[in-house]
Amino acid sequence: MFTIASFLPVLCLAAACILGGIWPLLAVLAITVFVFFLDKLPVRAASTDASGHRLSEALGVTHFLLLGLTVWAMGAELAMLDKGLIIVAAGLYFGQVSNSNAHELIHRADRWAFRLGAACYASILFGHHTSAHRLVHHVHAATPLDPATARLGEGFWTYLPRAWIGGCRAGLRAEQKRHDGAQFPRSYLFYALATTLSIGGAYVLAGTAGVLGLVIISAYAQIQLMLSDYVQHYGLMRSTLPDGRLEPMGPAHSWNARQWYSAAMMLNAPRHSAHHARPATSFPRLELDSGTMPMLPHSLPVMAVVALVPPLWRRIMDKRVEHWASTTRQGRMMPAPA
């Protein structure tokens, strides 16, 4: 199911770029409406003993082929509407599916897999996320020291520039510390080189239209990624213990989603508490526990759309944040408010 759900958008988007016609619309529907309705089916998502490593590496290589194809399509003889739909579908795919896979790769101990994931991020002009996520987010999640943690009452459009800029700076500082104070660490040199190659490749494939398409697709994909961070960490903060230390990161500090198909498409990214508990665990082995992990009222993609409207988002989520904060302090779990 992971293979089917993650590669179906690839096939639809590739057909959209090559054939045009009805395919650009189908590519958008395949990653939006189709996912929404399949999530409604009463299917229970299960964990497996598989590692998922081969699928992740295949998706990582596919990322570059598909990115090149979508950039090429920007200079092809397609209708403007088709190109617009391709941009939407590509932004959704690279921000939801390919982002989830790159995230899986950068947590791998294998050097080849890690570099593949880092290159995926850099190709959509977001290389610094590799450092910010591993060295900052996983250390300081659910605290004010993590730019990716959304504060209670903070709207997404306020969060977006703060988290993007803060992540870039915090990631650089963490890498500088790792590399004995080097002004521009090797990792950031790699991101800069990979980003330059991505822009240069876009120009070779489709000229100025290709570069513009790459920038728009990358920006849209980055918004999808930032929406994921915003939704999964909204308002859940670690408490200060009596001795002044912060409590350890626990299952109550990340939002999760039960829906099966979107989870399969996003390689179990919505099982976020389990990932924070065991970052090196491969995605098929992540498990949910609704008794200890806060659950979103809808799937992660649906809640990302809700987050685009801050008043609606706060109306739905603030009471849930307060509920989980109170039950965590009491040391017990109660059903979330409707």
Backbone hydrogen bonds, N-H to C=O, Kabsch-Sander energy under -0.5 kcal/mol:
donor,donor_aa,acceptor,acceptor_aa,energy
5,A,1,M,-2.9
6,S,2,F,-2.0
7,F,3,T,-1.9
8,L,4,I,-1.9
11,L,7,F,-2.2
12,C,8,L,-2.1
13,L,9,P,-2.6
14,A,10,V,-2.6
15,A,11,L,-2.2
16,A,12,C,-2.0
17,C,13,L,-2.0
18,I,14,A,-1.9
19,L,15,A,-3.0
20,G,15,A,-0.8
20,G,16,A,-1.1
23,W,20,G,-1.7
26,L,22,I,-2.0
27,A,23,W,-2.6
28,V,24,P,-1.6
29,L,25,L,-2.5
30,A,26,L,-2.4
31,I,27,A,-0.7
31,I,28,V,-0.8
32,T,29,L,-1.0
34,F,29,L,-2.7
36,F,32,T,-2.5
37,F,33,V,-2.2
38,L,34,F,-2.0
39,D,35,V,-2.2
40,K,36,F,-0.5
40,K,37,F,-0.8
41,L,38,L,-1.4
43,V,41,L,-2.6
45,A,43,V,-0.7
48,T,284,P,-2.7
56,S,52,G,-2.3
57,E,53,H,-2.3
58,A,54,R,-2.3
59,L,55,L,-2.6
60,G,56,S,-2.2
61,V,57,E,-2.2
62,T,58,A,-2.4
63,H,59,L,-1.9
64,F,60,G,-0.8
64,F,61,V,-0.7
65,L,61,V,-1.4
66,L,62,T,-3.0
67,L,63,H,-2.4
68,G,64,F,-2.3
69,L,65,L,-1.9
70,T,66,L,-2.5
71,V,67,L,-2.1
72,W,68,G,-2.4
73,A,69,L,-2.0
74,M,70,T,-0.8
74,M,71,V,-0.9
75,G,71,V,-0.5
75,G,72,W,-1.6
76,A,73,A,-0.8
78,L,76,A,-2.0
83,K,79,A,-2.3
84,G,80,M,-2.4
85,L,81,L,-2.4
86,I,82,D,-2.3
87,I,83,K,-2.3
88,V,84,G,-2.0
89,A,85,L,-2.7
90,A,86,I,-3.0
91,G,87,I,-2.7
92,L,88,V,-2.3
93,Y,89,A,-2.6
94,F,90,A,-3.1
95,G,91,G,-1.7
96,Q,92,L,-1.9
97,V,92,L,-0.5
97,V,93,Y,-1.3
98,S,93,Y,-2.3
100,S,96,Q,-1.1
101,N,97,V,-2.0
102,A,98,S,-2.9
103,H,99,N,-2.6
104,E,100,S,-1.6
105,L,101,N,-2.3
106,I,102,A,-2.4
107,H,103,H,-0.6
107,H,104,E,-0.7
108,R,105,L,-1.7
114,F,110,D,-2.3
115,R,111,R,-2.5
116,L,112,W,-2.1
117,G,113,A,-2.3
118,A,114,F,-2.5
119,A,115,R,-2.3
120,C,116,L,-1.9
121,Y,117,G,-1.9
122,A,118,A,-2.4
123,S,119,A,-2.2
124,I,120,C,-0.8
124,I,121,Y,-0.9
125,L,122,A,-1.9
126,F,121,Y,-2.2
129,H,126,F,-1.7
130,T,127,G,-1.9
131,S,127,G,-0.5
132,A,128,H,-2.6
133,H,129,H,-2.8
134,R,130,T,-1.7
135,L,131,S,-2.6
136,V,131,S,-0.6
136,V,132,A,-1.1
137,H,132,A,-2.8
138,H,133,H,-1.8
139,V,136,V,-0.7
140,H,136,V,-3.1
141,A,137,H,-1.6
143,T,140,H,-1.0
146,D,143,T,-1.7
149,T,146,D,-1.6
150,A,148,A,-0.6
154,E,151,R,-2.3
155,G,153,G,-0.5
156,F,307,A,-0.6
158,T,155,G,-0.7
159,Y,155,G,-2.3
160,L,156,F,-2.8
162,R,158,T,-1.1
163,A,159,Y,-3.3
164,W,160,L,-2.3
165,I,161,P,-2.3
166,G,162,R,-2.3
167,G,163,A,-2.5
168,C,164,W,-1.9
169,R,165,I,-2.3
170,A,166,G,-2.8
171,G,167,G,-2.5
172,L,168,C,-1.9
173,R,169,R,-2.5
174,A,170,A,-2.3
175,E,171,G,-2.2
176,Q,172,L,-2.7
177,K,173,R,-2.1
178,R,174,A,-1.9
179,H,175,E,-1.9
180,D,177,K,-1.0
181,G,176,Q,-3.3
182,A,176,Q,-0.6
182,A,179,H,-1.2
189,L,185,P,-1.8
190,F,186,R,-2.4
191,Y,187,S,-2.2
192,A,188,Y,-2.2
193,L,189,L,-2.5
194,A,190,F,-2.9
195,T,191,Y,-2.4
196,T,192,A,-2.2
197,L,193,L,-2.5
198,S,194,A,-2.1
199,I,195,T,-2.3
200,G,196,T,-2.8
201,G,197,L,-2.8
202,A,198,S,-2.0
203,Y,199,I,-1.9
204,V,200,G,-2.1
205,L,201,G,-2.2
206,A,202,A,-2.3
207,G,203,Y,-2.5
209,A,206,A,-0.7
210,G,206,A,-1.1
211,V,207,G,-1.8
212,L,208,T,-2.6
213,G,209,A,-2.4
214,L,210,G,-2.5
215,V,211,V,-2.4
216,I,212,L,-2.4
217,I,213,G,-2.8
218,S,214,L,-2.7
219,A,215,V,-2.5
220,Y,216,I,-2.5
221,A,217,I,-2.6
222,Q,218,S,-2.7
223,I,219,A,-2.0
224,Q,220,Y,-1.9
225,L,221,A,-2.3
226,M,222,Q,-2.8
227,L,223,I,-2.4
228,S,224,Q,-1.8
229,D,225,L,-1.9
230,Y,226,M,-2.6
231,V,227,L,-2.9
232,Q,228,S,-2.4
233,H,229,D,-1.2
234,Y,231,V,-0.8
235,G,150,A,-2.9
237,M,235,G,-0.9
238,R,142,A,-3.1
241,L,239,S,-0.5
241,L,245,R,-3.8
244,G,241,L,-2.4
247,E,239,S,-2.7
253,H,250,G,-1.6
254,S,251,P,-0.7
255,W,232,Q,-2.8
256,N,294,P,-1.9
257,A,270,P,-1.4
263,A,259,Q,-0.9
264,A,260,W,-2.1
265,M,261,Y,-2.8
266,M,262,S,-2.0
267,L,264,A,-1.3
268,N,263,A,-3.9
269,A,266,M,-1.4
271,R,268,N,-1.9
272,H,270,P,-1.4
275,H,271,R,-1.3
276,H,272,H,-2.3
277,A,273,S,-1.9
278,R,274,A,-1.8
281,T,278,R,-1.9
285,R,282,S,-1.7
286,L,283,F,-1.3
292,T,289,D,-1.4
293,M,289,D,-2.3
296,L,256,N,-3.6
303,M,299,S,-2.5
304,A,300,L,-1.9
305,V,301,P,-1.5
306,V,302,V,-2.0
307,A,303,M,-2.0
308,L,304,A,-0.6
308,L,305,V,-1.1
309,V,306,V,-2.1
312,L,309,V,-0.6
313,W,309,V,-2.4
314,R,310,P,-2.8
315,R,311,P,-1.9
316,I,312,L,-1.7
317,M,313,W,-3.0
318,D,314,R,-1.9
321,V,317,M,-2.4
322,E,318,D,-2.4
323,H,319,K,-1.9
324,W,320,R,-2.4
325,A,321,V,-2.4
326,S,322,E,-2.2
327,T,323,H,-2.5
328,T,324,W,-2.0
329,R,325,A,-1.8
330,Q,326,S,-1.7
331,G,327,T,-0.6
331,G,328,T,-0.6
332,R,327,T,-2.0
